[in-house]
Amino acid sequence: MRILVIDDEESIRFSLKMSLLKQGYKVYEAGTGEEGLELLRKHNPQIAIVDIKLPGIDGIEVLRRIK
């Protein structure tokens, strides 16, 4: 299963990524909404974990565009 993690805090992305990798998931990570949307188009993950407060496009807008 592919999971996309979008968060502007590197430490949070790293912690989530390491935890998910240990459970056998393929993880993609982005620091901005724009990066996240690009990874979404490129890798088509089944799950997205999105921070609400992001620079540029906020998390709510990211989720609207994913939908």
C-alpha positions in Angstrom: 0.0 0.0 0.0 1.3 3.5 -0.9 0.9 6.3 1.6 1.5 10.0 1.0 2.5 12.2 4.0 2.3 15.9 3.6 3.6 18.0 6.4 5.9 21.1 6.5 7.7 19.9 9.7 10.5 17.5 8.7 10.6 15.8 12.1 6.9 14.8 11.8 7.3 13.6 8.3 10.4 11.5 9.3 8.7 10.0 12.3 5.6 9.0 10.3 7.7 7.7 7.5 9.8 5.5 9.7 6.8 4.1 11.5 5.0 3.3 8.3 8.0 1.8 6.6 8.4 -0.6 9.6 4.9 -1.7 9.0 5.6 -2.5 5.3 4.1 0.5 3.6 5.6 2.4 0.7 5.8 6.1 1.8 6.1 9.3 -0.2 6.6 12.5 1.7 6.1 16.2 0.8 6.8 19.4 2.7 4.2 21.6 0.8 0.8 21.1 -0.6 2.1 21.7 -4.1 4.8 18.9 -3.7 2.1 16.6 -2.3 -0.2 17.1 -5.2 2.6 16.4 -7.7 3.5 13.2 -5.8 -0.2 12.3 -5.8 -0.3 12.5 -9.6 2.9 10.7 -10.0 2.5 7.8 -7.6 -1.3 7.5 -7.0 -1.2 6.6 -3.2 -4.2 4.9 -1.6 -3.9 7.0 1.6 -2.9 10.6 2.2 -2.0 12.0 5.7 -2.2 15.8 5.4 -1.3 18.6 7.8 -3.9 21.3 7.8 -1.5 24.2 8.2 0.9 24.2 5.2 2.7 26.9 3.4 1.1 27.9 0.0 -1.8 25.6 -0.6 -3.2 24.6 2.9 -4.2 21.1 3.8 -7.9 21.7 3.3 -7.3 22.8 -0.3 -5.1 19.8 -0.8 -7.8 17.5 0.3 -10.4 19.3 -1.9 -8.1 18.8 -4.9 -7.5 15.1 -4.0 -11.2 14.5 -3.8 
